């Protein structure tokens, strides 16, 4: 049967699941005896030892001895993770190392004390070592926890070393066997990575990089942390979820972890078979064993240890892992909690999977509920065409979905490579004939397909498509904004040129509105002209002052004319002198034979200058010196030239107060043809005015 080299247990996750670790080998590699032995794994090239009760206090009055053997020609070295032994009496509380096994052994190291720090490797002289731990009466101390390996692994670490203990971006270390005896928790999962505070070797077992029974070398890459770490059950280790961390670490692998076709349909339904099928409310056939939820999973007609599910991969594959789950249906809480894996190359002769250096069949931990996925890795990998899953434990009844991971074997890849093609000999450049060489054979050249399909990153393709689209969209937005601003500026400029309220804000227009008909200024404030010598008119803006003195020129009254010139035809208040000459023809004296469009010459019998008309634009009475009675004239719309003449005749019947312009023949036009009213200087005061 072989020799038992380890008996112990290991915490495998947050659920507190305990598993008994028992390794049997055909050749002797180690043993333990006594009542003070804790969880330990003694492998042929590495292992882990601990005191009873670790990490708690070890019991009183116990003893344990571990005998470690490694291949001949090798030596053993030890690395301590923790060493905490009460030193009240080092004669009965100590840890001692011996070279050799049996009566001929010799001690080479002894430790006693609380919180001892042993950072260096402790080496033996041969391939056999005895480790002895004794305890007497004590009150404190955690005992010890250490790892060992052959001296060729100089980079041995302990099961408690974490990612934070190594600041390098990339490094390689050697993990010992038996790190599941550690109670340290890990956080994370592959392929996203593990939180920096996770123990490296426990995470390596969870990731399937090394096995707990053999240990092995790990290659670690550190990188920036992520916001959340997923928890999962894999290889008897349960990782927990975690929050943001500064950094994380992942493991380099061989890359043989691709899906083998059950989930994506690469494996046809005809390649799946089973020992039996349960037919109840549908068919629970082998074709439903894919890791999807589109149909009922596989379930046998009877739940016993003789049932199996078989996958034909249509060729030899290297199988590195498996993921299983239950029904994934809330109405059927069925799943397999443990199973064995069998493999075959021809479908006739079957082999049960076993771990390295073990003579017992490997029983894999299955699911713990009907929904969660559980991963197990094959270390070493399986190389076969046929794989069978044999459930050994289940909940209510057997039900299974699965996916296999792996890749093609090197022999299969070589068989698929194109065979070398015979090429004709090149023509003789000289064109001469050579005699055939008999008895010689030409070896065909070894031509291999070295052309590899270029790998195009999806992110690069996406960027190549999105960048031109974004540039076009941004360009269109800029053009739209520019056109909108240009249109608004043109609209504002057009409003400033043609909108009357804009022109209404200028002083020139305010002064000209005094001369427009009352209909056009009915919304303005009333403006009053008076002969009482008003110096300045007030309105919404400043208006040029009008004097009541006798004016040399008459300001025309315009009706129906939208715009007028900016200059006035009134005589200026103060002139520059006798020698002044205005270049503007509108303010110059008018020759007798030229008649301006806005002012007619006064008659020869009249005064030299005309008196300005006083117009009350707001229909208010004016009480000036020349007109003391309320004026009957309110606006040009209601009172034309005839009404003005009538008012003047009623006040002074002897002589009209206003004259009218004459035409070119000297005749006075009718009242309908009059467009302007010209005031006339009066020599007499109106009747009835004091």
Steps between C-alpha positions, in 0.01 A plus 500: 500500500787738560582727789292787635704818496251755628182520695345843555232744400474835332252786504368532148287808504259735669252217555742329738511183291762258636660230293716210613829499308651153470785425264624146433810430297668184382837627612584639840535881512406579860299409807376649824426359844391629835205686650616857432496499119300766326373520137796407282584389145826312441575484129799345320651839414316750728249517781352690793508430876312658791441443871170367627239772538682756283434793471356459850696398809648150492400257777708413806717190528499386135766371265523449121773388262502540121737291291574661162671327209587650162678337200859398548757761418276783621498686827211669682457857613228654719332841506302611804171683460446529877691381806339576837585255780483598865849506649423453871682168486686427175579148620140392436372775262697507175527420129806300397636395157711188448712379214395143427227269625516255787756444773789634292345844447679813619346838594609807307241764612282568805247784551320625811344841553198719429484693172824372356596634154701255293530654152782292359471148360602222736683225309560133571803299397317204345175390348349380830384728781306447824294791639410469870256720693440469876280698736484509878289717724449842341250787482567669164655445160359406158750223429662496156419494127774423246565379145777291350629401155810363340791739493474546122201730564686790653200733458273297732228705673250412772125460478451831686699723261269752330515706187587809704821334619656524152518848343631378163276540195582144386658223702519122526482297823468140608190403699516194731240225510223513758416872509130419549592440863516880525196679635576820307223632274544603139298742289464485123474259212651431160540667257444836673757433771535484877511773758852596610432390861431138395757226579681415177512121530136463609394719206716287269313186611167677445610612152609146407863599445636252758343212689471484874655152509816580304555878504700654220642814343287809445563800275326810633421833334394798712278772358253771601207398718135485394181623665355159583630145530279201429472206735485141373551140611783324319733211586361470854572869569231762541605855419301793630394820328703811569489873451747739337871445561811679383637198316432138411694203368434240234680184391670416172380171355564282196187632334333159463174612661262547208145365490474166322160560338213395727376850573545650153371200306833375371415161645191357326213330681608167350833531686320499837372177654398378845439182696126584523257789452222615730172568321270702721327817382741496210814321403806556720733377225877515471467778240378729781828466690645811334583795725196698378143545618310438177369158593478243779839369625610140498356280773513118514193287550639379836737675735783264593878477460475306175375793294727691264500769232740456206652756260667398174741774392558343154873502553757493776503818707696632791235566767604740776176576684126458544213723617179344633167629623161365598166537325509884514118470524327632808233230487756217503770533767709205378879485475801269537713585805792267417618304195783305344647551153584211268680533167579276203667526163296230326174488696573146621768521766425757770728658762392685813678831548755514785726774623875477467674255734164364618357146481143602580232628266446874511153601619423854394288733704184579305230759546362634826173622346302466178621829350862582583777394263792304648836460325755221541835471322687191392864514617652326313262543201308214338589396145209300353217501248218374726411643841244365746358675806394257774299669783570352845286733712195718423220707643148348457601348167781519244483790253794646313615768258867540411772645280851366435813711456820414317665499160625268230788273590840557335461176300161610371640838400784334312256278312302803384805684366525506117737247355805632316450540127753367252642785297654447151873568473586849383604536135867503418593865443769404245254290302744211489413139550642307786521121502261334744661392828386147558494342838432829689173618655397858563364568847189713492537823695329528834248774423278600787209735509637800679225735393280604791165663475540862601336582825279801477396655822131576521576830671718608205226415251242683708724804527563500123125519443404740778773762452396606144134501604572720802707739287217535249242557773714765672565674169127510424426644845761773456355594160149516643612727785689731264204527261262570788718781636540648152123491442433668834753776429340568161156506658614750764664722238186495286288589802729793575464636144128462442330470836338828601555448876874481433495827306271642762786493748704760307480871571455583132186294470358642823542851362343403166200333663389843618425593142309183406123475503337417832410148380864408472587634847186408685694262721759763595489745784335832408731777374391863519622793290431841639584855407581574865866434435527137613867428499489120471237234440501185716408153382670164508817659367664834456338717233664810345372820653251721306494878558190717474680786326425582142643233279676571179398168343192291538506136608280306260215294638519161337216255478554148376879531456675214686846660537647853483844649490687566820532881451240760590377783277462736797739784522783420743503685829849635462684527172872489449509844335437686179760305312351161577376285212337162561586242239166334558254619239204437726599771750609755237266781381288390211535682171182651353491265208574180692238350729602239754281200560464576869460881519334755266623863487304751703294763311662834430253686724556272799763496767851384437473198728214270592382438854518136612175315543424395854348155490365328810568134417325376813180710451582721807420873509797732455517823685786678332540862414369472146213254563315533828186305413485122481589382159242304306765321304586151653661325212543518129275206457197679636577858394617583152598836347138605472438465869812700581390778266151504653641537850720785391214686326276474804764662719599780263249558221692788351818316414589132491761387756647242269605514141506215257769414251440595142578299196720599210219716339441696819163343578400357833419132471187350643492351848508144369829564321676656799766286659679754724387785723734799518454738793490876423632775722208704626509879555184517710387301800188290464173653599411450859854436620658729748 
